[in-house]
Amino acid sequence: MALSKDDILNAIAEMSVMEVVELVEAMEEKFGVSAQAAVAAAPAAAGGGDEGGAAEEQTEFDIVLTGGGEKKVNVIKVVRELTGLGLKEAKALVDGAPGTVKEGASKEEADDAKAKLEEAGATVELK
């Protein structure tokens, strides 16, 4: 008797993480595929209607603090303003750079945050 998708998913849900990793490796070996190749191919397949294979414009950005700069106090103030973190947490983020200040920000929000952080003396990347 064939197993349904729900039966398979329920069986996987009961496995430990290590068992799932071993299962994925066994499937890759048995079927001659790579899970990473499937993940990379999925966005390309989803955008099949694009002319000339143009990539979609990125709509969400991660704001990554790459350096605190000379005036860390000013940078900490801006990090607190942007994130709502407490003083101790904001200081730890600035001192521990590189670190992500905010994830999933809109283009406008990311550009604004980058400008504020750079004005305070930090170095910032948008990813």
Disulfide bonds with the S-S distance in Angstrom:
none
